[in-house]
Amino acid sequence: MEEISFEQWKKLDIRVGEILEVEDHPHADRLYVMTIDIGKEKRRIVAGIKICFLEVIILSVLSLTIAVAIPTL
């Protein structure tokens, strides 16, 4: 894995988000599709954490999110 410099790290848009919804990914057994509230907006993300956590455990959990992708509708 490639490391990044501190200057590159400072440019990342890291936000704390609350996990609002969790659903199974329709085409993958190990993925969740989650809705996360990151303050200014809500985003849907895909996370490969299904083998580690049950849906009910991660609801309302706060999560660090790197907000780099453009949200899609």
C-alpha positions as CSV (number, residue, x, y, z in Angstrom):
1,M,0.0,0.0,0.0
2,E,1.3,3.4,-0.9
3,E,1.7,6.0,1.9
4,I,0.7,9.6,1.5
5,S,2.5,12.7,2.9
6,F,1.2,14.8,5.7
7,E,0.5,17.6,3.1
8,Q,-1.7,15.2,1.1
9,W,-3.4,14.0,4.3
10,K,-4.3,17.6,5.3
11,K,-6.2,18.0,2.0
12,L,-8.6,15.1,2.7
13,D,-12.2,16.0,3.6
14,I,-12.6,13.8,6.7
15,R,-16.0,14.0,8.3
16,V,-17.9,12.3,11.1
17,G,-21.1,10.8,9.9
18,E,-24.0,9.0,11.6
19,I,-25.1,5.7,10.0
20,L,-28.9,6.1,9.4
21,E,-29.8,3.1,7.3
22,V,-28.2,-0.2,6.5
23,E,-29.4,-2.6,3.8
24,D,-27.9,-5.7,2.1
25,H,-26.2,-5.0,-1.2
26,P,-28.4,-6.5,-4.0
27,H,-25.5,-8.1,-5.8
28,A,-22.9,-8.9,-3.2
29,D,-23.0,-11.2,-0.1
30,R,-20.3,-9.3,1.8
31,L,-21.4,-5.7,1.3
32,Y,-23.8,-3.3,2.9
33,V,-25.3,-0.2,1.3
34,M,-25.5,2.5,4.0
35,T,-27.0,6.0,4.2
36,I,-24.7,8.2,6.3
37,D,-25.5,11.8,7.5
38,I,-22.3,13.8,7.2
39,G,-23.7,17.1,8.4
40,K,-24.3,19.1,5.2
41,E,-25.7,16.2,3.3
42,K,-26.7,12.5,3.4
43,R,-24.7,10.0,1.3
44,R,-25.1,6.4,0.3
45,I,-22.0,4.4,0.5
46,V,-21.0,0.7,0.0
47,A,-19.0,-0.9,2.8
48,G,-17.4,-4.3,3.0
49,I,-18.1,-4.8,6.7
50,K,-20.9,-7.3,6.6
51,I,-18.8,-10.2,7.7
52,C,-17.8,-8.2,10.8
53,F,-21.0,-6.4,11.9
54,L,-24.7,-7.1,12.0
55,E,-27.0,-4.4,10.7
56,V,-28.6,-3.6,14.1
57,I,-25.2,-3.1,15.7
58,I,-24.0,-0.4,13.3
59,L,-27.2,1.7,13.1
60,S,-26.7,5.1,14.7
61,V,-23.0,4.5,15.0
62,L,-20.7,7.5,14.2
63,S,-18.2,6.8,11.5
64,L,-15.3,8.6,10.0
65,T,-15.9,9.2,6.3
66,I,-13.6,10.6,3.6
67,A,-16.0,12.7,1.5
68,V,-14.3,12.7,-1.9
69,A,-16.8,11.2,-4.2
70,I,-19.5,13.2,-5.9
71,P,-22.9,12.1,-4.5
72,T,-25.2,10.3,-7.0
73,L,-29.0,10.3,-7.0
